[in-house]
Amino acid sequence: MPRIVRPWRTLVGQTDCVSPTNLLGLVASGLSMFFIWPQVLRVYRKDTVEGLAPFGALQGMSGSLLWSIYGFARGDIPLFGSNLLLAIAISLLGVAMTRHGVLPRATLPGVALLVLCTGLTAVALSTALVGVLAFLIGTSSVLPQTFKVLCDPDLAGVSVSSNSLLFVTSTAWLTYGLAIGDTLVWLPNLLIIPCAALIVAKARVSQRRTASTPVHAS
């Protein structure tokens, strides 16, 4: 999942000179905080988790928790707060999956506890180590969902809006990362952008097909 990086803090320090690059960073940061919520709303409104990848949710939650720990250790409150918000949103998806029997009841809290313990141990050794773990886990968290939509014909629970926002968010981060010359910012989005586009395309086709299929009364 996309992460929040430096533009908020940079902008605060340079309020007399707001560059287009800083504005792009602010837009990307805002999108990163909100792109997941249409997915949460769809799951609870439709009462379905069909098409969602449980491992992807667990991995996304883990990456966001690690980024939160990293942000807190670096004194970067926007990084900490935004990823904590993202972890909460993904956890709500995990709760729904548990309720629907897709995840065992102890899995979500167990993984959260394990990641918190691992992250706190790692940050005691090296802040950079937590950043590397967050980067590796968070960047690849889109892959389980991508594989899921390729294999599952029923994608009723997948939010087209949320993944469309993910595509826009990652494009913004890619552009911003290239503008500031930060490989860790732009590189993950080379994977996320095509995956998000594929998820949107497959989910849209699946949901349109379902909507056009007549329901026969028994």
Residue pairs with C-beta under 8 A, 6 or more apart in sequence:
1 32
1 36
1 60
1 63
1 64
1 86
1 90
1 138
1 141
1 142
1 166
1 192
2 28
2 31
2 32
2 35
2 166
2 169
2 170
2 173
2 188
2 189
2 192
3 32
3 67
3 79
3 82
3 83
3 134
3 138
4 29
4 32
4 33
4 67
4 71
4 78
4 79
4 82
4 83
5 25
5 29
5 79
5 182
5 185
6 25
6 76
7 22
7 24
7 25
7 26
7 28
7 29
7 176
8 25
8 26
8 29
8 78
9 76
9 78
10 22
10 25
11 18
11 22
11 25
11 26
14 22
21 176
21 179
21 180
24 172
24 175
24 176
24 179
25 176
25 180
27 172
28 169
28 172
28 173
28 176
29 78
29 82
31 165
31 168
31 169
31 172
32 82
32 86
32 169
32 173
33 82
33 85
33 86
34 165
35 162
35 165
35 166
35 168
35 169
36 86
36 89
36 90
36 162
37 89
37 162
38 159
38 161
38 162
38 165
39 89
39 93
39 158
39 159
39 162
39 163
40 89
40 92
40 93
41 159
42 157
42 158
42 159
42 161
42 162
43 49
43 52
43 92
43 93
43 96
43 157
43 159
44 92
44 96
46 156
46 157
48 100
48 156
48 157
49 93
49 96
49 97
49 100
49 102
49 157
50 152
50 154
50 155
50 156
50 157
50 158
51 148
51 149
51 152
51 154
51 155
51 156
51 157
51 158
51 203
51 206
52 93
52 97
52 102
52 145
52 148
52 157
52 158
53 144
53 145
53 147
53 148
54 94
54 97
54 102
54 103
55 144
56 141
56 142
56 143
56 144
56 145
56 148
57 90
57 93
57 94
57 97
58 94
58 103
58 107
58 108
58 111
59 137
59 138
59 140
59 141
59 144
60 86
60 90
60 138
60 141
61 87
61 90
61 91
61 94
61 108
61 111
61 112
61 115
62 111
62 115
62 137
62 138
62 141
63 134
63 137
63 138
63 139
63 141
64 83
64 84
64 86
64 87
64 90
64 138
65 83
65 84
65 87
65 112
65 115
65 116
65 119
66 115
66 119
66 130
66 133
66 134
66 137
66 138
67 79
67 83
67 134
67 138
68 79
68 80
68 81
68 83
68 84
68 87
69 116
69 119
69 120
69 123
69 130
69 134
70 79
70 119
70 123
70 127
70 130
70 131
70 134
71 77
71 78
71 79
71 80
71 81
71 83
72 80
73 123
73 127
73 130
74 127
91 108
91 112
94 103
94 107
94 108
95 108
97 103
97 108
98 104
98 105
98 107
98 108
118 133
119 130
119 133
122 129
122 130
122 133
123 129
123 130
135 184
135 188
138 188
139 188
139 191
139 192
140 191
142 166
142 191
142 192
142 195
142 196
143 191
143 195
145 195
145 199
146 195
146 198
146 199
149 155
149 158
149 198
149 199
149 202
149 203
149 206
150 198
150 202
153 206
154 206
154 210
155 202
155 203
155 206
155 207
156 206
156 207
156 210
158 199
158 203
158 206
158 207
159 203
160 200
160 203
160 204
160 207
163 196
163 199
163 200
163 203
164 196
164 200
166 192
166 196
167 193
167 196
167 197
167 200
170 188
170 189
170 192
170 193
170 196
171 189
171 193
173 185
173 186
173 188
173 189
174 186
174 189
174 190
174 193
175 186
176 185
176 186
177 183
177 184
177 185
177 186
177 187
177 189
178 186
